[in-house]
Every structure is written in structure tokens, then in C-alpha cells.
Amino acid sequence: MKWSELRRIAEKSGWYLYRRGAKHDIYLHKDKNYPIEIERHDTQEVKNGLYYKLKKQIGF
């Protein structure tokens, strides 16, 4: 999965852009008390370990 696809899924799940970091975008969710970081390398593939971690945090 590419970073751009992961970003779209997160935004559809209720995550919103809180702020832009140096290399990552920080997203928050109104029902969860932790942020997630999504890289801005849209065309690159997400590595497997990080993908499964973010998948669990995002909730899809």
C-alpha cells in the first residue's frame, strides 16, 4: 500500500490533519487519545511492520 492510499483511508476513518512536521504529517482523531504520523512520500510503499501498526491504530 502506498502512503497516499493510507492517508485517504485515515481521513475517511475520521482522522484529521493536526499539523505538518518536517517529514511527517501528524493526524488526530476526536475519539482516540494518541496521534499518528503519516509520511509525505506519497508514491512509496509503506513497509510491512509500519503498515500493520498504523492499520491497527487507524482501525481498518
N, CA, C and O atoms as a MOPAC input file, in Angstrom:
PM7 MOZYME 1SCF
protein

 N      0.84200 1    -1.16800 1     0.00000 1
 C      0.00000 1     0.00000 1     0.00000 1
 C      0.89000 1     1.23600 1     0.00000 1
 O      1.92400 1     1.27100 1     0.66700 1
 N      0.48300 1     2.22800 1    -0.74100 1
 C      1.24100 1     3.47400 1    -0.82000 1
 C      0.78100 1     4.43400 1     0.27400 1
 O     -0.31400 1     4.29600 1     0.81800 1
 N      1.63600 1     5.40900 1     0.58700 1
 C      1.33200 1     6.38100 1     1.63500 1
 C      0.08200 1     7.18800 1     1.29400 1
 O     -0.69900 1     7.52200 1     2.18500 1
 N     -0.11300 1     7.50100 1     0.02500 1
 C     -1.28500 1     8.29200 1    -0.36600 1
 C     -2.57700 1     7.51600 1    -0.10300 1
 O     -3.57200 1     8.10800 1     0.31300 1
 N     -2.57600 1     6.20700 1    -0.33700 1
 C     -3.74400 1     5.37300 1    -0.06400 1
 C     -4.02000 1     5.30900 1     1.43000 1
 O     -5.17000 1     5.38800 1     1.86100 1
 N     -2.95700 1     5.16500 1     2.22100 1
 C     -3.10600 1     5.10400 1     3.67200 1
 C     -3.66200 1     6.41500 1     4.21400 1
 O     -4.49000 1     6.41000 1     5.12600 1
 N     -3.21700 1     7.52700 1     3.66400 1
 C     -3.72000 1     8.84500 1     4.07500 1
 C     -5.22200 1     8.95700 1     3.79000 1
 O     -5.97800 1     9.43600 1     4.63500 1
 N     -5.65300 1     8.51900 1     2.60800 1
 C     -7.07100 1     8.58100 1     2.25100 1
 C     -7.92200 1     7.73500 1     3.18800 1
 O     -8.99900 1     8.16100 1     3.60300 1
 N     -7.44800 1     6.54400 1     3.52200 1
 C     -8.18200 1     5.66100 1     4.42500 1
 C     -8.28300 1     6.29100 1     5.81100 1
 O     -9.33900 1     6.23700 1     6.44300 1
 N     -7.19400 1     6.88600 1     6.28300 1
 C     -7.20100 1     7.52700 1     7.60200 1
 C     -8.19700 1     8.68300 1     7.63600 1
 O     -8.93600 1     8.83500 1     8.60900 1
 N     -8.22100 1     9.49000 1     6.59300 1
 C     -9.13600 1    10.63200 1     6.56500 1
 C    -10.58800 1    10.17600 1     6.48400 1
 O    -11.46000 1    10.81400 1     7.07400 1
 N    -10.86800 1     9.09800 1     5.77700 1
 C    -12.22800 1     8.56000 1     5.72400 1
 C    -12.64400 1     7.97200 1     7.06900 1
 O    -13.83300 1     7.91900 1     7.38400 1
 N    -11.66700 1     7.53100 1     7.86200 1
 C    -11.94900 1     6.94000 1     9.17300 1
 C    -12.08000 1     7.98300 1    10.27400 1
 O    -12.27400 1     7.62700 1    11.43600 1
 N    -11.97900 1     9.25300 1     9.93300 1
 C    -12.18400 1    10.30300 1    10.92600 1
 C    -10.93000 1    10.98500 1    11.42100 1
 O    -11.01700 1    11.85300 1    12.29000 1
 N     -9.76700 1    10.62800 1    10.90400 1
 C     -8.51900 1    11.27500 1    11.28700 1
 C     -8.40100 1    12.58700 1    10.53100 1
 O     -8.76000 1    12.65500 1     9.35500 1
 N     -7.90700 1    13.62300 1    11.17800 1
 C     -7.74100 1    14.91600 1    10.52100 1
 C     -6.33000 1    15.43200 1    10.73800 1
 O     -5.67500 1    15.09900 1    11.72600 1
 N     -5.87200 1    16.25100 1     9.79700 1
 C     -4.52000 1    16.79500 1     9.83500 1
 C     -4.42100 1    17.80300 1    10.96200 1
 O     -5.14000 1    18.80300 1    10.97300 1
 N     -3.53800 1    17.54500 1    11.90300 1
 C     -3.31900 1    18.44000 1    13.04100 1
 C     -2.22900 1    19.44700 1    12.71800 1
 O     -2.40200 1    20.65200 1    12.90400 1
 N     -1.08800 1    18.93100 1    12.22300 1
 C     -0.00200 1    19.82100 1    11.82400 1
 C      0.96300 1    19.06000 1    10.91700 1
 O      0.95600 1    17.83100 1    10.84400 1
 N      1.78600 1    19.83800 1    10.23500 1
 C      2.80800 1    19.25700 1     9.37200 1
 C      4.13900 1    19.27600 1    10.10000 1
 O      4.56100 1    20.31100 1    10.61500 1
 N      4.80200 1    18.12100 1    10.14100 1
 C      6.13800 1    18.04900 1    10.70300 1
 C      7.16000 1    18.23300 1     9.60500 1
 O      6.81300 1    18.63900 1     8.49600 1
 N      8.41600 1    17.94000 1     9.89700 1
 C      9.47600 1    18.08800 1     8.90300 1
 C      9.30300 1    17.08100 1     7.75800 1
 O      9.39600 1    17.45600 1     6.58900 1
 N      9.05400 1    15.81700 1     8.08400 1
 C      8.90100 1    14.77700 1     7.06900 1
 C      7.58100 1    14.01800 1     7.19200 1
 O      7.25700 1    13.19600 1     6.33500 1
 N      6.81900 1    14.28900 1     8.25000 1
 C      5.58200 1    13.56500 1     8.51200 1
 C      4.44600 1    14.55200 1     8.75100 1
 O      4.66500 1    15.69600 1     9.14900 1
 N      3.23700 1    14.08400 1     8.50100 1
 C      2.04500 1    14.82400 1     8.87700 1
 C      1.47800 1    14.16900 1    10.12600 1
 O      1.41500 1    12.94300 1    10.21700 1
 N      1.07000 1    14.97700 1    11.07800 1
 C      0.52700 1    14.48800 1    12.33800 1
 C     -0.99600 1    14.54500 1    12.24500 1
 O     -1.57100 1    15.59900 1    11.97100 1
 N     -1.63900 1    13.40600 1    12.47600 1
 C     -3.09700 1    13.30100 1    12.41900 1
 C     -3.64200 1    12.97800 1    13.79900 1
 O     -3.02600 1    12.24000 1    14.56900 1
 N     -4.81300 1    13.54400 1    14.10100 1
 C     -5.51900 1    13.27300 1    15.34800 1
 C     -6.91900 1    12.77500 1    15.02700 1
 O     -7.43300 1    12.97000 1    13.92600 1
 N     -7.52200 1    12.12700 1    16.01600 1
 C     -8.89500 1    11.63300 1    15.91100 1
 C     -9.63000 1    12.08200 1    17.15900 1
 O     -9.06500 1    12.05700 1    18.25200 1
 N    -10.87600 1    12.49000 1    17.01500 1
 C    -11.60400 1    13.03000 1    18.16200 1
 C    -11.89400 1    11.98000 1    19.23500 1
 O    -12.06600 1    12.33800 1    20.40000 1
 N    -11.95200 1    10.69500 1    18.87400 1
 C    -12.26700 1     9.64200 1    19.83800 1
 C    -11.04100 1     8.90800 1    20.38000 1
 O    -11.16800 1     8.09500 1    21.29600 1
 N     -9.87400 1     9.17700 1    19.83500 1
 C     -8.65700 1     8.47400 1    20.27900 1
 C     -7.71200 1     9.48300 1    20.90100 1
 O     -7.68200 1    10.64500 1    20.49600 1
 N     -6.94800 1     9.04900 1    21.87400 1
 C     -6.08300 1     9.98400 1    22.61000 1
 C     -4.61200 1     9.87000 1    22.21700 1
 O     -3.73200 1    10.13100 1    23.03800 1
 N     -4.34000 1     9.48600 1    20.98300 1
 C     -2.96600 1     9.40300 1    20.50800 1
 C     -2.91700 1     9.89600 1    19.05800 1
 O     -3.88700 1     9.74300 1    18.31600 1
 N     -1.79600 1    10.48300 1    18.66100 1
 C     -1.63600 1    10.91400 1    17.26600 1
 C     -1.03300 1     9.79000 1    16.42100 1
 O     -0.44200 1     8.84900 1    16.95100 1
 N     -1.18900 1     9.90100 1    15.11700 1
 C     -0.47300 1     9.01900 1    14.19100 1
 C      0.33800 1     9.90100 1    13.25800 1
 O     -0.02800 1    11.04500 1    12.99000 1
 N      1.43900 1     9.35900 1    12.76800 1
 C      2.30400 1    10.08100 1    11.83800 1
 C      2.26300 1     9.38600 1    10.49300 1
 O      2.49900 1     8.18200 1    10.39400 1
 N      1.96300 1    10.15400 1     9.46000 1
 C      1.92200 1     9.62900 1     8.10400 1
 C      2.95600 1    10.38600 1     7.28200 1
 O      2.93900 1    11.61500 1     7.22000 1
 N      3.85200 1     9.63900 1     6.65400 1
 C      4.91500 1    10.26200 1     5.85600 1
 C      4.33400 1    10.93600 1     4.63100 1
 O      3.23300 1    10.60400 1     4.19200 1
 N      5.07800 1    11.88800 1     4.07800 1
 C      4.65000 1    12.59400 1     2.88100 1
 C      5.28600 1    12.03300 1     1.61800 1
 O      5.36800 1    12.73900 1     0.61300 1
 N      5.73400 1    10.79500 1     1.64000 1
 C      6.31000 1    10.13300 1     0.46400 1
 C      5.18400 1     9.35900 1    -0.21800 1
 O      5.12500 1     8.13200 1    -0.13500 1
 N      4.29600 1    10.08100 1    -0.88700 1
 C      3.04900 1     9.51300 1    -1.37200 1
 C      3.20400 1     8.31200 1    -2.28600 1
 O      2.38400 1     7.39600 1    -2.22500 1
 N      4.22700 1     8.28400 1    -3.13200 1
 C      4.34200 1     7.20000 1    -4.10700 1
 C      5.12000 1     6.00500 1    -3.58100 1
 O      5.16500 1     4.97000 1    -4.24600 1
 N      5.72600 1     6.11200 1    -2.42600 1
 C      6.49200 1     4.99900 1    -1.86600 1
 C      5.56900 1     4.04100 1    -1.12900 1
 O      4.51800 1     4.42800 1    -0.61800 1
 N      5.98300 1     2.79400 1    -1.08800 1
 C      5.24000 1     1.76600 1    -0.36700 1
 C      5.51500 1     1.88200 1     1.13100 1
 O      6.62200 1     2.22500 1     1.54800 1
 N      4.49200 1     1.58900 1     1.93000 1
 C      4.63800 1     1.55800 1     3.38200 1
 C      5.25000 1     0.21300 1     3.73700 1
 O      4.80200 1    -0.81800 1     3.23500 1
 N      6.26300 1     0.20200 1     4.59000 1
 C      6.89500 1    -1.05000 1     4.99500 1
 C      5.91400 1    -1.87400 1     5.82600 1
 O      5.04300 1    -1.32400 1     6.50000 1
 N      6.06400 1    -3.20800 1     5.77100 1
 C      5.08100 1    -4.11000 1     6.36800 1
 C      4.84600 1    -3.87600 1     7.84900 1
 O      3.69300 1    -3.77700 1     8.26900 1
 N      5.88500 1    -3.78300 1     8.64900 1
 C      5.71200 1    -3.60900 1    10.08800 1
 C      4.98700 1    -2.31500 1    10.41900 1
 O      4.09000 1    -2.29700 1    11.26200 1
 N      5.36900 1    -1.24800 1     9.76300 1
 C      4.73300 1     0.04700 1     9.97700 1
 C      3.29700 1     0.03300 1     9.47200 1
 O      2.41800 1     0.63900 1    10.08500 1
 N      3.05500 1    -0.64900 1     8.36800 1
 C      1.70100 1    -0.75800 1     7.82200 1
 C      0.76400 1    -1.40700 1     8.82700 1
 O     -0.33500 1    -0.90600 1     9.06600 1
 N      1.19100 1    -2.52200 1     9.41900 1
 C      0.32300 1    -3.22700 1    10.37200 1
 C      0.11400 1    -2.42600 1    11.64400 1
 O     -0.96400 1    -2.47900 1    12.23600 1
 N      1.12400 1    -1.68500 1    12.07200 1
 C      0.98700 1    -0.82100 1    13.24600 1
 C     -0.04300 1     0.27900 1    12.97900 1
 O     -0.94300 1     0.50200 1    13.78900 1
 N      0.09300 1     0.96200 1    11.84200 1
 C     -0.83800 1     2.04000 1    11.50000 1
 C     -2.24000 1     1.50400 1    11.22200 1
 O     -3.23500 1     2.14600 1    11.55600 1
 N     -2.31000 1     0.34200 1    10.61800 1
 C     -3.62000 1    -0.28000 1    10.35500 1
 C     -4.37100 1    -0.52600 1    11.66700 1
 O     -5.57600 1    -0.28500 1    11.74900 1
 N     -3.67300 1    -0.99500 1    12.66800 1
 C     -4.29300 1    -1.23300 1    13.96800 1
 C     -4.69200 1     0.09000 1    14.62500 1
 O     -5.77000 1     0.18500 1    15.21200 1
 N     -3.83600 1     1.10900 1    14.53200 1
 C     -4.15600 1     2.39000 1    15.14800 1
 C     -5.31200 1     3.09200 1    14.44300 1
 O     -6.17700 1     3.67500 1    15.09700 1
 N     -5.32900 1     3.03900 1    13.11800 1
 C     -6.38600 1     3.70200 1    12.35500 1
 C     -7.70100 1     2.96600 1    12.52700 1
 O     -8.75700 1     3.58900 1    12.63500 1
 N     -7.64200 1     1.66300 1    12.55200 1
 C     -8.83800 1     0.85500 1    12.78200 1
 C     -9.53200 1     0.41200 1    11.50700 1
 O    -10.75000 1     0.54300 1    11.39300 1
 N     -8.78800 1    -0.10700 1    10.55200 1
 C     -9.42000 1    -0.67000 1     9.35200 1
 C     -8.93800 1    -2.05900 1     9.10400 1
 O     -9.35800 1    -2.69500 1     8.13800 1

